Amino acid sequence: MSSGSNCYEWQIIDRIKETHNVFTYVLDPVSDSQRFSFEVGQFVMLGAFLKRPTASGNSEESFVERAYSISSSPLRRHLELTIKDEKPYGYINPKTGKADGFAPYFFEQMKTGDKISLKFGLRKEHFMSKITNGTEKNIAYWSGSNGAEPARCLIQYMEDIKDSEYNLTLFYSNPTLYFPDDNSINVIYYNWLIDMARKMDKFNLVFTFTKDQDLPDSEHPRVKYRKGRFFLNQDCSEEKTLSKYHTRVDNCFNPICGSSAFINGTVKLPDGRIRRGKGIKQDLMEIEGIKSEKLDIEQFYLQHAN
Ligand SMILES: Cc1cc2nc3c(=O)[nH]c(=O)nc-3n(C[C@H](O)[C@H](O)[C@H](O)COP(=O)(O)OP(=O)(O)OC[C@H]3O[C@@H](n4cnc5c(N)ncnc54)[C@H](O)[C@@H]3O)c2cc1C
């Protein structure tokens, strides 16, 4: 076991489809010497040799790495990573003339039994470390459409340790519930989250859909649905979303995870300039009066404006 920054060899033992462009990979170390222990909220650098296209129509193989939050409990046998394909297959970076995505090529080329590398222990003060060390147990977790992976790790952990002091509301924002092309569910872990909210009386779930007009009926009091952006009512007035849905707002701890646009309204414009705005971080501070020490942020990537 190690907690230093090291490189380990693991292998894929299963792959589970979450949505049309998201898979969860179930991993095991190739031998016991490659196993490492981790905490809720930590991420690994996943590395693999991948063949990717170039502008001239050829393909090139190289070792490619990306950061992925661990999406399974530290107390379980397997380690799981949930990967969303953000950049479409075949996207060529105009500056380099080469494909620079990771996920679509990983999905295409890596199979059960294949070995991959995991670098671990890259940050000391990791996301949600205040939860891991027991300082914070009253939690309002804010997730963009890609950002619920560390929350899944936390929910599984809460299920494993059965500490009745933990109290979690997951605020989960997605554009739509269904993927328009084939009407399949387009929210990562959707059915699993509802099952967990039914089972765990200290876990509440608040879905918001920013583009849907119709909402599903809730079949459980701990599962709630709303429309539009968090902190905004339908008539565009301010909503105190945290106070409305979370039972103990005093002293609650707020991890926020997702793209830069979701966290703090920052996007990269087509001409390369950065536009700053407001996101969940500012809303929590300005509308709910949350202090910065009660915020914790994990940014997955810089959002590109279309
Ligand atoms: C600490 C940390 C933890 C993370 N955990 C996870 C996780 O658990 N799961 C997960 O899925 N991801 C996670 N990520 C993000 C992950 O590292 C990858 O960025 C992501 O999987 C997308 O990979 P990709 O190869 O498809 O795109 P990448 O090559 O990584 O590029 C992503 C970037 O491409 C931009 N982009 C998207 N589409 C286009 C387009 N058409 N043209 C140009 N640019 C575009 C996006 O705005 C974004 O900035 C994490 C990142 C960090 C830093």
The ligand as a Gaussian input file, in Angstrom:
#p B3LYP/6-31G(d) Opt

LIG

0 1
 C       -9.272000      16.278000     -11.061000
 C      -10.080000      15.882000     -12.277000
 C      -10.990000      14.849000     -12.192000
 C      -11.731000      14.470000     -13.317000
 N      -12.623000      13.449000     -13.197000
 C      -13.369000      13.081000     -14.275000
 C      -14.311000      12.009000     -14.181000
 O      -14.475000      11.381000     -13.127000
 N      -15.011000      11.680000     -15.290000
 C      -14.864000      12.352000     -16.494000
 O      -15.530000      12.009000     -17.491000
 N      -13.967000      13.365000     -16.605000
 C      -13.230000      13.721000     -15.539000
 N      -12.297000      14.731000     -15.670000
 C      -12.108000      15.299000     -17.020000
 C      -11.216000      14.358000     -17.855000
 O       -9.879000      14.487000     -17.411000
 C      -11.320000      14.620000     -19.360000
 O      -11.105000      15.961000     -19.626000
 C      -12.676000      14.210000     -19.928000
 O      -12.886000      12.814000     -19.780000
 C      -12.830000      14.518000     -21.400000
 O      -11.892000      13.785000     -22.104000
 P      -11.815000      13.962000     -23.680000
 O      -10.669000      13.199000     -24.180000
 O      -13.132000      13.595000     -24.300000
 O      -11.583000      15.498000     -23.875000
 P      -10.282000      16.320000     -23.501000
 O       -9.233000      16.174000     -24.578000
 O       -9.835000      16.079000     -22.124000
 O      -10.854000      17.772000     -23.633000
 C      -11.838000      18.294000     -22.782000
 C      -11.955000      19.737000     -23.222000
 O      -12.419000      19.742000     -24.566000
 C      -13.348000      20.745000     -24.738000
 N      -14.183000      20.333000     -25.858000
 C      -15.245000      19.528000     -25.821000
 N      -15.743000      19.367000     -27.046000
 C      -14.967000      20.105000     -27.866000
 C      -14.979000      20.357000     -29.253000
 N      -15.884000      19.836000     -30.068000
 N      -14.023000      21.158000     -29.751000
 C      -13.074000      21.689000     -28.964000
 N      -13.031000      21.490000     -27.655000
 C      -13.965000      20.715000     -27.120000
 C      -14.071000      20.828000     -23.426000
 O      -14.678000      22.081000     -23.234000
 C      -12.922000      20.606000     -22.460000
 O      -12.257000      21.810000     -22.175000
 C      -11.544000      15.136000     -14.566000
 C      -10.628000      16.179000     -14.648000
 C       -9.912000      16.566000     -13.520000
 C       -8.923000      17.695000     -13.647000

